[in-house]
Amino acid sequence: MPDLNTTRFPVAVDAALREAGWRPGRWDIKQAEQWADALRAHVSPAGHRHSVFPAAVEAWAEFGGLHISGPGPGRQVAPVPVRFDPLAGLHLARSLADLGRALETELAPLGEEAGHQAVLAIDAEGRVYSLDHSGDWYLGPDIDHALGTLITGTLPTRLTSP
């Protein structure tokens, strides 16, 4: 029986990722490039375009297409299902650009939480955010930390005031 724990993720995060179909070395660059092309081709009615950069493409290649459910009640908040599909944020080019300007970086869509309740985004440095009706949230300095926050139900840091 293979060892279900990697040194990369805590046990609960690793287990949830593997249950969703992730494994060390997972890499679908062809799908990631298709998403990049679709995002680059999309222009909002007001002329907004998506940013595409290496940190986003790498996250899409490794985690794209996964549907992840959190194990149990969560540490501080209830974990919600997460779907890694950047096209979930296709029509949010302006919102992502606006937040990116406020943060002095570029943002690209990463996926969504709980069936369109929030969009996940990644910046050019690999930091991950969630945007929902109540505000903008910082999930972590990289995809690994963000996965830990999402899967374990750790309260993220709020970027905007109510």
C-alpha positions as CSV (number, residue, x, y, z in Angstrom):
1,M,0.0,0.0,0.0
2,P,1.5,3.4,-1.0
3,D,2.3,5.9,1.7
4,L,-0.7,8.4,1.6
5,N,1.3,11.2,3.2
6,T,3.8,13.4,1.4
7,T,6.1,15.8,3.1
8,R,4.5,18.6,1.0
9,F,1.0,18.7,2.7
10,P,-0.4,18.0,6.1
11,V,-2.1,14.6,6.4
12,A,-5.7,15.9,6.1
13,V,-4.9,18.1,3.1
14,D,-3.0,15.3,1.4
15,A,-5.9,12.9,1.9
16,A,-8.5,15.3,0.5
17,L,-6.3,16.0,-2.5
18,R,-5.7,12.3,-3.2
19,E,-9.4,11.6,-2.8
20,A,-10.1,14.3,-5.5
21,G,-7.6,12.6,-7.8
22,W,-4.4,14.6,-7.1
23,R,-1.1,12.7,-6.8
24,P,2.6,13.9,-6.6
25,G,3.8,14.7,-10.1
26,R,0.3,15.4,-11.5
27,W,0.8,17.8,-14.4
28,D,-1.6,18.4,-17.3
29,I,0.1,21.3,-19.2
30,K,-2.0,20.7,-22.3
31,Q,-5.3,21.5,-20.3
32,A,-3.6,24.4,-18.6
33,E,-2.6,25.9,-22.0
34,Q,-6.1,25.5,-23.3
35,W,-7.4,27.4,-20.3
36,A,-4.7,30.1,-20.8
37,D,-5.8,30.4,-24.5
38,A,-9.5,30.7,-23.6
39,L,-8.7,33.4,-20.9
40,R,-6.5,35.4,-23.3
41,A,-9.1,35.3,-26.0
42,H,-11.9,36.6,-23.7
43,V,-12.6,40.3,-23.7
44,S,-15.3,41.7,-21.4
45,P,-17.9,44.1,-23.0
46,A,-16.0,47.0,-21.4
47,G,-12.7,45.7,-22.9
48,H,-11.2,44.0,-19.8
49,R,-8.8,41.1,-20.4
50,H,-7.4,38.4,-18.2
51,S,-3.8,38.2,-17.1
52,V,-2.1,34.9,-17.7
53,F,1.3,34.2,-16.1
54,P,3.5,31.3,-15.0
55,A,2.2,30.9,-11.4
56,A,-1.4,30.6,-12.7
57,V,-0.5,28.1,-15.5
58,E,1.5,26.0,-13.1
59,A,-1.4,25.9,-10.6
60,W,-3.8,25.0,-13.4
61,A,-1.5,22.2,-14.6
62,E,-1.2,20.6,-11.2
63,F,-4.6,21.1,-9.7
64,G,-6.9,22.0,-12.6
65,G,-10.1,19.9,-12.9
66,L,-10.0,18.7,-9.2
67,H,-13.1,18.9,-7.1
68,I,-12.0,18.9,-3.4
69,S,-14.2,18.5,-0.3
70,G,-12.9,19.4,3.1
71,P,-12.7,16.6,5.7
72,G,-14.9,17.2,8.7
73,P,-16.2,20.4,10.3
74,G,-13.1,22.6,9.9
75,R,-10.9,24.4,12.4
76,Q,-12.6,27.9,12.4
77,V,-15.1,27.8,9.5
78,A,-16.8,25.0,7.7
79,P,-14.7,23.9,4.7
80,V,-16.6,24.3,1.4
81,P,-16.2,22.3,-1.8
82,V,-13.6,23.7,-4.1
83,R,-13.4,23.3,-7.9
84,F,-10.2,24.2,-9.7
85,D,-11.3,25.5,-13.1
86,P,-10.1,28.9,-14.2
87,L,-13.0,29.3,-16.5
88,A,-15.2,29.7,-13.4
89,G,-13.8,33.3,-13.3
90,L,-14.1,33.9,-17.1
91,H,-16.6,36.8,-16.7
92,L,-14.7,38.4,-13.8
93,A,-11.8,40.0,-15.7
94,R,-12.7,43.5,-14.4
95,S,-13.1,42.4,-10.8
96,L,-9.8,40.5,-10.9
97,A,-8.1,43.5,-12.6
98,D,-9.5,45.9,-10.0
99,L,-8.3,43.8,-7.0
100,G,-5.0,43.3,-8.8
101,R,-4.5,47.0,-9.1
102,A,-5.4,47.5,-5.4
103,L,-2.8,44.8,-4.5
104,E,-0.3,46.1,-7.0
105,T,-0.1,42.7,-8.9
106,E,-1.9,40.8,-11.6
107,L,-4.6,38.2,-10.8
108,A,-5.8,35.2,-12.8
109,P,-8.8,33.0,-12.0
110,L,-8.1,29.7,-10.3
111,G,-11.4,28.2,-9.6
112,E,-14.4,28.5,-7.3
113,E,-15.7,27.7,-3.9
114,A,-19.1,26.0,-3.3
115,G,-20.7,26.3,-6.7
116,H,-20.1,29.9,-7.6
117,Q,-20.3,31.3,-4.1
118,A,-16.7,32.7,-4.4
119,V,-14.1,32.8,-7.1
120,L,-10.5,31.8,-6.4
121,A,-7.7,33.8,-7.9
122,I,-3.9,33.6,-7.9
123,D,-1.4,36.5,-8.4
124,A,1.8,36.6,-10.3
125,E,3.8,35.8,-7.2
126,G,1.6,32.7,-6.5
127,R,-0.4,34.2,-3.6
128,V,-4.1,33.0,-3.5
129,Y,-7.3,34.9,-2.9
130,S,-11.0,34.4,-2.7
131,L,-13.5,37.0,-3.8
132,D,-17.1,36.6,-2.7
133,H,-20.2,38.8,-2.0
134,S,-18.9,39.7,1.5
135,G,-15.4,40.8,0.4
136,D,-12.0,39.7,-0.7
137,W,-9.9,37.2,1.3
138,Y,-6.2,36.2,1.4
139,L,-5.9,32.4,1.5
140,G,-2.1,32.1,1.6
141,P,1.3,33.0,0.2
142,D,1.2,30.0,-2.2
143,I,-1.2,27.3,-3.5
144,D,0.0,24.9,-0.8
145,H,-1.0,27.2,2.1
146,A,-4.2,28.2,0.3
147,L,-5.2,24.5,0.0
148,G,-4.5,24.1,3.7
149,T,-6.7,27.1,4.5
150,L,-9.6,25.9,2.3
151,I,-9.5,22.2,3.1
152,T,-9.0,22.5,6.9
153,G,-11.5,25.3,7.4
154,T,-9.0,27.8,8.6
155,L,-10.3,31.4,8.7
156,P,-8.7,33.4,5.9
157,T,-7.5,37.0,6.3
158,R,-10.0,39.6,5.1
159,L,-8.7,42.2,2.6
160,T,-11.7,44.5,2.5
161,S,-13.9,45.9,5.2
162,P,-17.7,45.2,5.2
